[in-house]
């Protein structure tokens, strides 16, 4: 009788552990669906004017203001319809050609998103821009998730200017902050280790920090900036993750930084 009660008690104690293990397994296998949010960005290819074929996938987006000597490549945030940003960049930098392409599975681009694919595609897009602007300056702006791509591109190619808007040191650290009760550092395959990629990077970097960011906590931007000796931080203390580049002063800082 006592042995039966002991087994029953052990079984009851094991249930929460099994449930936790099942939740960890679910998070591991579903993490790409949790990380990437392309649903609101989808549109028909007829609305784009630029294609980049890379690794068997056609990426689509926009080239705005073609024919300029200098260029700017933009990597957008998660769930960001980047077409709107292409028009804003044309206003901010009328003397640049702008390359804005949706990630795999986003916008009108083919394929499925993953960290490895997004990083490789980012380098391929920069290389295409370089082919078109052999003697010009090419700057890169990344926003949120796009800062992970932009940082990686800057670690692999000679970028003339780098702006990171609401960046993070590591996407793993961001996720761990949101899910402190999960072993995210062990489970994550989509890591975007921006600080590691930019280790030793000493060129000027503008970090735009949103003081009220609840998506990417501002301390993650602080940690990244502290690791970059060439960084300059523009703090927007009252801004949220989405509103950080809405103010004219922030736009002026970005334009001034890249036009130096």
Wavefront OBJ file of the C-alpha trace (Angstrom):
o trace
v 0.000 0.000 0.000
v 2.741 2.421 0.943
v 4.662 1.573 -2.213
v 1.566 2.218 -4.306
v 1.045 5.605 -2.647
v 4.702 6.467 -3.207
v 4.454 5.609 -6.895
v 1.285 7.678 -7.205
v 2.973 10.647 -5.521
v 5.993 10.348 -7.788
v 3.688 10.218 -10.773
v 1.933 13.396 -9.671
v 5.261 15.134 -9.135
v 6.431 14.074 -12.581
v 3.441 15.614 -14.371
v 4.654 19.244 -14.121
v 8.115 18.200 -15.299
v 6.674 16.358 -18.267
v 4.486 19.338 -19.078
v 7.485 21.680 -18.902
v 9.520 19.379 -21.120
v 6.660 19.209 -23.629
v 6.430 23.016 -23.658
v 10.186 23.307 -24.267
v 9.928 20.829 -27.126
v 7.017 22.745 -28.653
v 8.932 26.034 -28.409
v 11.980 24.437 -30.032
v 10.108 23.059 -33.030
v 7.856 26.118 -33.460
v 10.460 28.812 -32.895
v 10.629 30.001 -36.497
v 6.902 30.667 -36.419
v 7.428 32.552 -33.155
v 10.378 34.591 -34.446
v 9.210 35.549 -37.940
v 5.947 37.378 -38.658
v 5.557 37.893 -42.404
v 1.761 37.710 -42.545
v 1.048 41.455 -42.576
v 3.729 42.152 -45.176
v 2.564 39.939 -48.040
v 1.760 41.561 -51.378
v 1.692 40.686 -55.056
v 4.923 40.782 -57.048
v 3.372 43.225 -59.512
v 3.805 45.950 -56.889
v 7.605 45.546 -56.809
v 10.237 46.748 -59.268
v 13.347 44.786 -58.286
v 14.304 41.112 -58.125
v 17.323 39.371 -56.680
v 17.798 35.684 -57.416
v 19.835 34.044 -54.678
v 20.275 30.434 -53.610
v 17.348 29.257 -55.723
v 14.924 31.859 -54.347
v 13.657 35.092 -55.887
v 13.656 38.025 -53.486
v 11.588 41.045 -54.459
v 11.469 44.647 -53.389
v 12.217 48.127 -54.645
v 15.022 50.188 -56.056
v 14.182 53.846 -55.531
v 15.922 56.779 -57.204
v 18.203 54.679 -59.435
v 21.314 56.013 -61.099
v 22.839 57.868 -58.149
v 26.514 57.504 -57.291
v 25.904 56.523 -53.661
v 23.507 53.896 -52.353
v 21.710 52.907 -49.181
v 20.586 49.360 -48.317
v 17.773 48.992 -45.786
v 16.933 45.894 -43.738
v 13.526 46.194 -42.102
v 12.008 45.056 -38.866
v 9.934 41.988 -38.244
v 6.402 42.376 -39.656
v 7.393 45.713 -41.247
v 5.910 46.447 -44.684
v 9.162 47.883 -46.003
v 7.675 49.496 -49.108
v 6.642 52.486 -47.013
v 10.172 52.867 -45.705
v 11.569 52.950 -49.218
v 9.540 56.090 -49.884
v 10.666 57.722 -46.649
v 14.310 57.004 -47.419
v 13.916 58.690 -50.804
v 12.815 61.829 -48.968
v 15.630 61.674 -46.443
v 18.404 60.880 -48.940
v 17.413 62.256 -52.354
v 20.973 61.872 -53.657
v 21.120 58.102 -52.959
v 19.760 55.045 -54.715
v 17.845 52.909 -52.222
v 17.664 49.117 -52.115
v 14.812 47.757 -50.023
v 14.014 44.058 -50.362
v 11.604 41.898 -48.384
v 13.040 38.927 -46.518
v 12.328 35.388 -47.660
v 8.656 34.655 -47.111
v 7.910 38.359 -46.600
v 6.377 40.813 -49.034
v 6.515 39.301 -52.523
v 9.684 37.306 -51.849
v 9.756 33.539 -52.201
v 11.041 31.002 -49.706
v 10.934 30.524 -45.953
v 12.764 32.745 -43.475
v 15.622 31.504 -41.352
v 18.613 33.205 -39.778
v 21.130 31.586 -42.132
v 19.059 32.518 -45.197
v 18.435 36.122 -44.123
v 22.113 36.740 -43.380
v 23.263 35.249 -46.682
v 20.570 37.149 -48.607
v 21.650 40.372 -46.919
v 25.212 39.954 -48.141
v 23.944 39.101 -51.622
v 21.838 42.276 -51.712
v 24.795 44.386 -50.634
v 26.934 42.770 -53.339
v 24.313 43.590 -55.961
v 24.305 47.207 -54.808
v 28.099 47.295 -54.980
v 28.005 46.021 -58.562
v 25.823 49.002 -59.462
v 27.823 51.559 -57.451
v 31.457 50.613 -57.979
v 32.848 54.042 -57.091
v 30.150 55.216 -54.696
v 29.571 54.958 -50.973
v 27.151 52.291 -49.748
v 25.559 52.713 -46.340
v 23.385 50.249 -44.471
v 20.450 50.858 -42.129
v 18.925 48.063 -40.080
v 15.851 48.259 -37.910
v 14.949 45.815 -35.132
v 15.347 42.312 -36.618
v 17.089 43.989 -39.541
v 19.882 45.189 -37.257
v 20.944 41.561 -36.960
v 21.182 41.348 -40.749
v 22.826 44.765 -41.111
v 25.389 43.982 -38.442
v 26.307 40.730 -40.131
v 26.652 42.438 -43.532
v 28.951 45.053 -41.972
v 31.090 42.256 -40.548
v 31.477 40.690 -43.999
v 31.690 43.665 -46.336
v 33.192 47.154 -46.443
v 30.216 49.260 -45.382
v 30.628 53.039 -45.579
v 28.025 53.866 -42.938
v 26.076 51.743 -40.458
v 22.896 52.751 -38.610
v 21.210 50.344 -36.199
v 17.711 51.330 -35.059
v 16.520 49.567 -31.868
v 19.231 46.915 -32.103
v 20.078 44.055 -29.777
v 23.277 42.364 -28.737
v 21.685 38.965 -29.360
v 18.166 37.900 -30.216
v 18.650 35.076 -27.714
v 19.081 37.615 -24.920
v 15.934 39.450 -26.023
v 13.926 36.218 -26.022
v 15.359 35.129 -22.682
v 14.144 38.393 -21.176
v 10.636 37.785 -22.502
v 10.607 34.126 -21.424
v 12.737 33.953 -18.258
v 11.149 30.643 -17.270
v 12.409 28.869 -20.401
v 15.977 27.750 -21.217
v 15.997 29.908 -24.349
v 19.781 29.905 -24.640
v 19.705 26.135 -25.058
v 16.644 25.994 -27.299
v 17.285 28.835 -29.743
v 18.466 28.104 -33.253
v 17.569 31.595 -34.582
v 20.162 33.532 -32.579
v 21.241 36.687 -34.514
v 24.370 37.239 -32.418
v 25.024 40.821 -33.525
v 27.561 41.606 -30.820
v 29.582 38.525 -31.728
v 29.405 39.287 -35.439
v 30.641 42.842 -34.877
v 33.414 41.893 -32.464
v 36.415 44.062 -33.328
v 34.363 46.372 -35.570
v 35.793 49.857 -34.964
v 34.147 51.920 -37.694
v 31.534 54.553 -36.793
v 28.107 53.124 -35.928
v 24.972 55.063 -35.048
v 22.783 53.255 -32.514
v 19.243 54.626 -32.190
v 17.777 53.686 -28.817
v 14.078 53.794 -27.858
v 13.713 54.473 -24.145
v 10.237 52.913 -23.886
v 10.874 49.943 -26.151
v 8.956 46.918 -24.911
v 9.887 44.692 -27.853
v 13.668 45.069 -27.734
v 14.466 46.382 -24.244
v 16.804 49.409 -24.439
v 19.407 47.668 -22.289
v 20.032 45.298 -25.189
v 20.954 48.289 -27.380
v 23.113 49.601 -24.542
v 24.966 46.307 -24.292
v 25.657 46.290 -28.033
v 26.763 49.932 -28.101
v 29.145 49.364 -25.181
v 30.866 46.623 -27.187
v 31.387 48.860 -30.261
v 34.219 51.368 -29.782
v 33.059 53.416 -32.762
v 29.425 53.669 -31.689
v 27.429 56.819 -31.129
v 24.109 56.475 -29.309
v 21.099 58.626 -30.121
v 18.628 58.141 -27.297
v 14.926 58.858 -27.798
v 13.778 58.419 -24.179
v 10.016 58.696 -24.749
v 9.907 56.594 -27.927
v 8.444 53.128 -28.314
v 9.749 50.409 -30.598
v 7.504 51.589 -33.443
v 7.709 55.361 -32.965
v 11.449 55.752 -32.568
v 12.130 57.188 -36.040
v 8.962 59.256 -36.250
v 10.534 62.424 -34.868
v 12.235 64.976 -37.095
v 15.203 65.206 -34.728
v 15.956 61.488 -35.058
v 15.705 61.668 -38.848
v 18.077 64.639 -38.804
v 20.592 62.702 -36.715
v 20.470 59.711 -39.091
v 20.818 61.879 -42.190
v 23.667 63.887 -40.666
v 25.500 60.736 -39.602
v 25.389 59.123 -43.042
v 26.059 62.367 -44.933
v 29.264 63.104 -43.084
l 1 2 3 4 5 6 7 8 9 10 11 12 13 14 15 16 17 18 19 20 21 22 23 24 25 26 27 28 29 30 31 32 33 34 35 36 37 38 39 40 41 42 43 44 45 46 47 48 49 50 51 52 53 54 55 56 57 58 59 60 61 62 63 64 65 66 67 68 69 70 71 72 73 74 75 76 77 78 79 80 81 82 83 84 85 86 87 88 89 90 91 92 93 94 95 96 97 98 99 100 101 102 103 104 105 106 107 108 109 110 111 112 113 114 115 116 117 118 119 120 121 122 123 124 125 126 127 128 129 130 131 132 133 134 135 136 137 138 139 140 141 142 143 144 145 146 147 148 149 150 151 152 153 154 155 156 157 158 159 160 161 162 163 164 165 166 167 168 169 170 171 172 173 174 175 176 177 178 179 180 181 182 183 184 185 186 187 188 189 190 191 192 193 194 195 196 197 198 199 200 201 202 203 204 205 206 207 208 209 210 211 212 213 214 215 216 217 218 219 220 221 222 223 224 225 226 227 228 229 230 231 232 233 234 235 236 237 238 239 240 241 242 243 244 245 246 247 248 249 250 251 252 253 254 255 256 257 258 259 260
